[in-house]
Amino acid sequence: STTLFAILGLLPRDGGKVGVAGHDPASAPDAVRASTAYLPENVALYPAFTARENVAYFLDLAGTPRTAAEIGEAFAAVKLDAGAWDRPVSGFSKGMRQKTAIALALLRRTPLLLLDEPTSGLDPAATRDFHALVANVAARGVAVLMVTHDLFGAADVAGRIGLLAGGRLAREWQAATGAPRFDLNALHAGFVTA
């Protein structure tokens, strides 16, 4: 999470470099944020607003309004039940709130998507759907950086897995072509011994 906050320019760096779309968050935080969609672990939506109203409101704030049809397409892409689109989010499960926020992130159409523990609290089916959605986003050319403690889930969707320890990249694994993509025993051993 600290890495995500440094990328967003919310925490100062002690060293190293960070760049998003050619911008440094320390000197151009607004440009970095305009190029980034961020999905926190606990999504903050306005409970009295419907899913559609929340998404439209946040897109307007970001200066990237979208049509009702585009919002509907994003909701369909994340498999948010059509009956929920115009209901207040106060009655939504965590999975439904996550889907609403992911639709918002997709509609922002940024080159970078930051995900902070996005599957925390999701049931296995919702987690599977989420991973399929992340793979779809990455296939569109969006860079995705996901912070997670779900090693098996990361192995399902990641192109690369890194282990941060003491503020540094301690280990890194690259996905293989074909199956299995990662040696789960090696990943587990790497994380346990770090």
N, C-alpha and C positions, 0 to 999 in steps of 0.2 A: 504493500500500500504506500510505503514511503516513496518508492520509485514512481508510482503514478502521480503522487503529489508533487514530486520534483519535476516531472514532465509537464504538469499543468501550471508550474510556476508558483505553486502554493507553499513550497518549502525551498529554502536556499540550499544550494549544493556546496559541499565542502571541497569538491574537486571533480574532475572529469568533465565531459561534455554531454549535452542533451540538445537534440535538434529535431524539430517537427516541421516538415515541409519547408526546410531551409531556415527556420526561425529558432532562435534561442529563447526559452521561456523566461530567462532572467532579463533580457533586453526587449523582448517583444511578446509579452504574455497574452495580449489580446489576439495577436495573429496565431499563436499556438492554439489557443482555445477555440478560435474560429475553424481550425483544421482538425479539431478533436471532438469526438463524442465520448462521454464518460458515463459509465453505468456503475454506480456505487452498490455496495452490498445491500444497503437499505434504501430503496428507492423513495424519494420524497415527491409525492404527487399531492395535488390539492384534493382532499377527500370529498368535498361537495361537488367537484367537477366530474363530468363523465370522462371516460377514457378519451373520447374524441376531443372534448374541450381541453383536457390537460395537454394533449399532444399539440393541438392547434395553438394554444397559448404559448407553450415553450418554443415552438417553431417561430412564432411571431416575435418573441423576445430575442431569438437568435438572428432575426432578420432573414429567415429562410421559410416564409410561409409556403404551405402546400395546399392543394385542392382537397376537397372532401373525398374525391375519388382516389387520390394518391394516399391519403390517410387510410382509407378502407383497404387498399391494396397492401399497405404495410401491416395492418392488423391481420389480414388474411395470411400473409407470409409468415407471421409469427404464431399463427394458429390461435389467435384470440377469438373465442366464440363470438359470432356476429351479434348475438343477443346481449353481449356485455358492452359493446361499443358505445352505447348511449345510456349506460347506467353509471351512477356515481361510483367512484373507485373505493369509497369507504367500505363497501361490502365485498371487495375483491380479496382473493387469497393472495399469498405472496407470489405464487406463480403467475397469476393474472397481472399483478402489478409489474412483475419483471417483464412479461410479454409487452405490456403497454410501453414501458421504458425502452425496450429493445426496438419496438416499432419507431419510437421517437428517434433513437440513435440512427436507425436505417434512413429515416427521412432527412436527417441532417446532411447526409451524403458527404461525409468527411473522409479524408484519406487515412485517419487513424481512429481506432475504436479501443478504448481502455475499459477493461472489465475487472472490477474488484469483487472477488468471491461471488460471481454471478449465480452459481447454483446452490448457494447456501440456503437450506430450508426448502428446496424443491424436491418433489417426489421423483422416483426413478424415471417415470414416463416423461415428466416435464423436463428433467435433466437431459434425457435422450433427445427430446425435441430441441432443447436449447443448443446442444452440441451440433446438431444438424444445421441449425440456423447460423451458428458461428462459422461452420465450414462453408456455408453458402455465401456469407458475407466475405470471407477470405477469398473465395473463388472469384468474387467481383473485383478483386484487387485492393481491398481495404486491408491495411495492416492491423492486426489484432494483438494486443498485449493483455493477457489474462492472468490475474493473480488468483491462485487457487490452492487449497490444501487437498483437493480431490485429484490424487495422482492418476487414478485409473481414467477419470474423465479427461484429464489433460492429455493422456496418451491416446485417447480416442480422436481428439480434434487437433492437437498441436502439430506444427511443423518442426518446432524446436521447443525443448523444455530446458529451462535454466534453474539452477538452485542458487539462491542468494543466501549468503552467510556473512555476517559482519559488514554488511553494506557493499559486498563485492560479489561478483559472479563466481561462485566456487566451482561449479560443475555445469556442463552443458551437454545435452544429447540431441542429435539430429534424427528426425524420422527417416526410416528406411522406406524404399519403395516396395510395395507389396505388403504382405502380412507375415508376421506381425510388424507393425510400424515401429514399435519400441520393445526392447527387452524389459519386461516388467520387473523381473528379478533384479536386473542391474539398476533400474531406476529406484526400486525400493531400497536396495543396499546403499545406493548413493545418498539417498535422503536420510536413512537411518544412521549412517556413520558420519554425517556432516555435523 
